[in-house]
Amino acid sequence: MSFEDREELVRRIENDLLDSLDEELELEIEDRTYELAGFDGDVKASRESHAQRVSYFKELFRLQGELVKLQDWVACTKQKAVIIFEGRDAAGKGGVIKRITQRLNPRVCRVVALPAPNDRERTQWYFQRYAAHLPAAGEMVLFDRSWYNRAGVERVMGFCSDEDYEEFFRSVPEFERMLVRSGIKLIKYWFSITDEEQHLRFLGRIHDPLKQWKLSPMDLESRRRWEDYTRAKEAMLDQTHIPEAPWWVVPADNKKQARLNCISHLLSQFPYEEVARPEVRLPERVRNADYIRHPVPQDMIVPQTY
């Protein structure tokens, strides 16, 4: 390979790495900070915001590197992990889950976000449809809401009977102890935001056409029933905070801090270590003299609009 070809190869590799960083920037733009939106605020405040954002990115990328090590350790040592993410609507659960899974192998770390149960599932044992998504050896499963729907939305909105609700609290500690005894590491997070912060985030979704899909009639009703959800949450934490699977509360009014704190805490829950990897060498491609690459028909090519 000539010097010029090597330089071109290095340049292309650098561009590919920058593209991967841009993925995180795309997620960050979702948050629509004033500065990214072109807000002409105080220069000093703007510089502080820039410095904080740089610091946030550096720490996030470092933690994501540790998550990759955790993933390799889980796969290599055949661990089984379940991480539950619960909290009020607009509490930031989805943003944290995105940052956790962004650099990971979906075959090792997958997200489960179940829709409302259908008619058949309503007649099953309550935990049955969740049990179908539990991990095998070498897997991590992140539940974006979980069986705790019964203690929250189902209770507040009247989707379950008093008997179902009481049976849930009798059953869930034993169910979770069974999971732990089977070798599953079970971690439960509750994302906590204030009344004022949820109000602000709902307004942001209402006025953002790219986020309006996040507002369902159920979400709007949850805003009206803030106090009912508070009482349901307090009862849930009180009755299901068990030594085998305790709850961890993440203060989430500041999204960036919540992401970093949650990921850092998640990493601390595992005695993982970096898995030694053999040196990777890219083999030379086999070239056959009789190989001919046929051109793709023009009518099959996606129009080059950009």
C-alpha positions as CSV (number, residue, x, y, z in Angstrom):
1,M,0.0,0.0,0.0
2,S,1.4,3.4,-1.0
3,F,1.8,6.3,1.4
4,E,-1.1,8.1,-0.3
5,D,-3.4,5.1,0.0
6,R,-2.5,4.6,3.6
7,E,-3.2,8.3,4.3
8,E,-6.6,8.0,2.6
9,L,-7.4,4.8,4.6
10,V,-6.6,6.6,7.9
11,R,-8.8,9.5,6.9
12,R,-11.7,7.3,6.1
13,I,-11.3,5.4,9.4
14,E,-11.3,8.8,11.3
15,N,-14.5,9.8,9.4
16,D,-16.2,6.6,10.4
17,L,-15.3,7.2,14.1
18,L,-16.6,10.7,13.9
19,D,-19.9,9.4,12.4
20,S,-20.3,7.1,15.4
21,L,-19.9,10.2,17.7
22,D,-22.5,12.0,15.6
23,E,-25.0,9.4,16.6
24,E,-24.8,10.6,20.2
25,L,-25.1,14.2,19.0
26,E,-28.3,13.3,17.1
27,L,-29.7,11.9,20.4
28,E,-28.6,15.0,22.2
29,I,-30.3,17.3,19.7
30,E,-33.5,15.6,20.7
31,D,-33.3,17.4,24.0
32,R,-33.5,20.8,22.1
33,T,-31.3,22.8,24.4
34,Y,-31.5,26.6,23.9
35,E,-28.0,26.8,22.6
36,L,-28.4,24.0,20.0
37,A,-31.6,25.7,18.9
38,G,-29.8,29.0,18.3
39,F,-30.7,30.8,21.5
40,D,-28.7,34.0,21.8
41,G,-28.4,34.1,25.6
42,D,-25.7,35.4,27.9
43,V,-22.2,34.6,26.4
44,K,-20.8,33.5,29.8
45,A,-23.7,31.2,30.4
46,S,-23.4,29.8,26.9
47,R,-19.7,29.1,27.5
48,E,-20.5,27.3,30.7
49,S,-23.2,25.3,29.0
50,H,-20.7,24.3,26.3
51,A,-18.1,23.3,28.9
52,Q,-20.7,21.2,30.8
53,R,-21.8,19.6,27.6
54,V,-18.2,18.6,26.7
55,S,-17.7,17.2,30.2
56,Y,-21.0,15.3,29.9
57,F,-20.0,13.7,26.5
58,K,-16.5,12.7,27.8
59,E,-18.0,11.0,30.8
60,L,-20.8,9.4,28.8
61,F,-18.3,7.9,26.3
62,R,-16.2,6.6,29.1
63,L,-19.1,4.9,30.8
64,Q,-20.3,3.5,27.5
65,G,-16.8,2.0,27.1
66,E,-17.3,0.4,30.5
67,L,-20.7,-0.9,29.4
68,V,-19.0,-2.7,26.5
69,K,-16.6,-4.4,28.9
70,L,-19.6,-5.3,31.1
71,Q,-21.4,-6.8,28.0
72,D,-18.3,-8.9,27.1
73,W,-18.0,-10.1,30.7
74,V,-21.7,-11.0,30.8
75,A,-21.4,-13.0,27.6
76,C,-18.1,-14.7,28.5
77,T,-19.2,-15.7,32.1
78,K,-22.7,-16.6,31.1
79,Q,-24.4,-14.2,33.5
80,K,-28.1,-13.4,33.4
81,A,-29.3,-9.9,34.2
82,V,-32.6,-8.1,34.3
83,I,-32.7,-4.3,34.7
84,I,-36.1,-2.8,35.3
85,F,-36.8,0.9,34.5
86,E,-39.9,2.4,36.1
87,G,-41.0,6.0,36.7
88,R,-43.6,8.6,35.8
89,D,-44.3,9.5,32.2
90,A,-41.6,11.8,30.8
91,A,-39.2,10.8,33.6
92,G,-36.4,10.1,31.2
93,K,-36.4,6.3,31.3
94,G,-36.2,6.0,27.5
95,G,-33.2,8.4,27.2
96,V,-31.2,6.3,29.7
97,I,-32.0,3.1,28.0
98,K,-30.9,4.5,24.6
99,R,-27.6,5.5,26.1
100,I,-27.0,2.2,27.7
101,T,-27.8,0.1,24.6
102,Q,-26.4,2.5,22.0
103,R,-22.9,0.8,21.7
104,L,-23.9,-2.7,22.8
105,N,-24.7,-5.9,20.9
106,P,-28.5,-6.4,20.7
107,R,-27.9,-10.1,20.8
108,V,-26.4,-9.7,24.3
109,C,-28.4,-6.7,25.6
110,R,-32.0,-6.3,24.5
111,V,-34.9,-4.0,25.4
112,V,-38.4,-5.3,26.3
113,A,-41.2,-2.7,26.0
114,L,-44.5,-4.7,26.0
115,P,-47.7,-3.2,24.7
116,A,-51.0,-3.5,26.6
117,P,-52.0,-7.2,27.1
118,N,-54.4,-8.6,24.5
119,D,-57.5,-10.6,25.4
120,R,-55.6,-13.9,25.7
121,E,-52.8,-12.5,27.8
122,R,-55.4,-11.0,30.2
123,T,-56.4,-14.6,31.1
124,Q,-52.9,-15.8,31.7
125,W,-51.0,-15.9,35.0
126,Y,-50.0,-12.2,35.4
127,F,-46.2,-12.7,35.2
128,Q,-46.4,-15.2,32.3
129,R,-45.9,-12.7,29.4
130,Y,-43.0,-11.1,31.2
131,A,-41.4,-14.5,32.0
132,A,-41.2,-15.2,28.3
133,H,-38.7,-12.4,27.9
134,L,-36.3,-13.3,30.7
135,P,-32.6,-13.8,29.8
136,A,-30.8,-16.9,29.0
137,A,-27.1,-17.3,30.0
138,G,-25.0,-14.5,28.6
139,E,-27.8,-12.0,28.2
140,M,-29.0,-8.7,29.7
141,V,-32.6,-7.7,29.4
142,L,-33.8,-4.1,30.0
143,F,-37.5,-3.8,30.8
144,D,-38.9,-0.4,29.7
145,R,-41.7,-0.8,32.2
146,S,-42.4,-4.2,33.6
147,W,-44.7,-6.2,35.8
148,Y,-44.9,-3.2,38.0
149,N,-47.5,-1.8,35.6
150,R,-50.0,-3.5,37.9
151,A,-48.8,-1.4,40.9
152,G,-48.9,1.8,38.8
153,V,-51.0,2.5,35.8
154,E,-53.3,-0.5,36.2
155,R,-54.1,0.4,39.8
156,V,-54.6,4.2,39.2
157,M,-56.6,3.8,36.0
158,G,-58.8,1.0,37.4
159,F,-57.5,-1.7,34.9
160,C,-57.3,-4.3,37.6
161,S,-59.5,-5.3,40.5
162,D,-58.6,-4.8,44.2
163,E,-58.1,-8.5,44.4
164,D,-55.7,-8.5,41.5
165,Y,-53.8,-5.6,43.1
166,E,-53.5,-7.3,46.5
167,E,-52.5,-10.6,44.9
168,F,-49.7,-8.8,43.0
169,F,-48.1,-7.6,46.2
170,R,-48.4,-11.1,47.7
171,S,-46.8,-12.7,44.6
172,V,-44.2,-10.2,43.3
173,P,-41.7,-10.7,46.2
174,E,-41.7,-14.4,45.8
175,F,-41.6,-14.2,42.0
176,E,-38.5,-11.9,42.2
177,R,-36.8,-14.2,44.8
178,M,-37.4,-17.1,42.4
179,L,-35.6,-15.1,39.7
180,V,-32.7,-14.4,41.9
181,R,-32.4,-18.0,43.1
182,S,-32.3,-19.1,39.5
183,G,-29.2,-17.0,39.0
184,I,-30.7,-13.8,37.6
185,K,-29.2,-10.5,38.7
186,L,-32.3,-8.3,39.2
187,I,-31.9,-4.5,39.4
188,K,-34.8,-2.1,39.8
189,Y,-34.7,1.6,39.0
190,W,-37.3,4.2,39.8
191,F,-36.8,7.5,38.0
192,S,-38.1,10.4,40.1
193,I,-39.1,13.8,38.8
194,T,-40.9,16.7,40.4
195,D,-44.4,17.9,39.6
196,E,-43.0,21.0,38.0
197,E,-40.5,19.1,35.8
198,Q,-43.1,16.7,34.4
199,H,-45.3,19.7,33.6
200,L,-42.5,21.3,31.7
201,R,-41.6,18.1,29.8
202,F,-45.3,17.5,28.8
203,L,-45.5,21.1,27.5
204,G,-42.3,20.5,25.5
205,R,-43.8,17.4,23.9
206,I,-47.1,19.2,23.1
207,H,-45.2,21.9,21.2
208,D,-42.7,19.6,19.5
209,P,-44.1,17.9,16.4
210,L,-41.3,15.3,16.6
211,K,-42.3,14.3,20.1
212,Q,-46.1,14.6,20.1
213,W,-46.4,10.8,19.4
214,K,-45.0,10.3,22.9
215,L,-48.2,11.8,24.4
216,S,-51.0,9.3,24.6
217,P,-54.4,9.9,26.3
218,M,-53.1,7.8,29.1
219,D,-50.1,10.1,29.6
220,L,-52.4,13.2,29.7
221,E,-54.6,11.5,32.3
222,S,-51.6,10.6,34.4
223,R,-50.8,14.3,34.6
224,R,-54.3,14.9,36.1
225,R,-53.9,12.1,38.5
226,W,-50.4,13.1,39.8
227,E,-51.3,12.5,43.5
228,D,-52.9,9.1,42.8
229,Y,-49.7,8.0,41.1
230,T,-47.7,9.3,44.0
231,R,-49.7,7.2,46.5
232,A,-49.4,4.1,44.2
233,K,-45.7,4.6,43.8
234,E,-45.2,4.9,47.6
235,A,-47.2,1.7,48.2
236,M,-45.2,-0.1,45.5
237,L,-41.8,0.9,46.9
238,D,-42.8,0.1,50.4
239,Q,-44.1,-3.4,49.7
240,T,-41.6,-4.5,47.0
241,H,-38.3,-3.2,48.3
242,I,-36.8,-6.5,49.3
243,P,-33.2,-7.4,50.1
244,E,-32.9,-9.8,47.2
245,A,-34.1,-7.1,44.7
246,P,-34.1,-3.6,46.2
247,W,-35.3,-0.4,44.5
248,W,-32.9,2.3,43.5
249,V,-34.3,5.8,43.1
250,V,-32.7,8.0,40.4
251,P,-33.3,11.7,40.8
252,A,-34.1,12.7,37.2
253,D,-35.0,16.4,37.0
254,N,-31.6,16.8,35.3
255,K,-31.6,14.4,32.4
256,K,-27.8,14.3,31.8
257,Q,-27.0,13.8,35.5
258,A,-29.6,11.1,35.7
259,R,-28.1,9.2,32.7
260,L,-24.6,9.4,34.1
261,N,-25.6,8.5,37.6
262,C,-27.8,5.5,36.5
263,I,-25.2,4.1,34.2
264,S,-22.4,4.5,36.8
265,H,-24.5,2.8,39.4
266,L,-25.5,0.0,37.1
267,L,-21.8,-0.8,36.4
268,S,-21.1,-0.8,40.1
269,Q,-23.7,-3.7,40.6
270,F,-21.5,-6.2,38.7
271,P,-18.0,-7.5,39.6
272,Y,-17.1,-7.3,35.9
273,E,-13.6,-7.1,34.5
274,E,-12.2,-6.6,31.0
275,V,-12.2,-9.8,29.0
276,A,-9.0,-10.6,27.2
277,R,-9.5,-10.6,23.4
278,P,-7.1,-12.2,20.9
279,E,-5.5,-9.7,18.5
280,V,-7.7,-9.2,15.5
281,R,-6.0,-9.3,12.1
282,L,-8.0,-8.5,9.0
283,P,-7.3,-11.3,6.4
284,E,-6.5,-10.5,2.8
285,R,-9.5,-11.0,0.5
286,V,-9.3,-13.9,-1.8
287,R,-9.2,-12.7,-5.4
288,N,-10.1,-15.1,-8.2
289,A,-9.2,-14.2,-11.8
290,D,-12.6,-15.4,-13.1
291,Y,-14.7,-13.4,-10.7
292,I,-16.8,-10.7,-12.3
293,R,-19.0,-8.3,-10.3
294,H,-22.1,-7.6,-12.3
295,P,-23.5,-4.1,-12.2
296,V,-26.8,-3.5,-10.3
297,P,-29.7,-2.5,-12.7
298,Q,-30.3,1.2,-12.5
299,D,-34.0,0.8,-11.7
300,M,-33.0,-1.0,-8.4
301,I,-30.9,1.8,-7.0
302,V,-32.3,4.2,-4.4
303,P,-32.5,7.7,-5.9
304,Q,-29.5,9.8,-4.8
305,T,-31.5,12.7,-3.5
306,Y,-28.8,13.8,-1.1
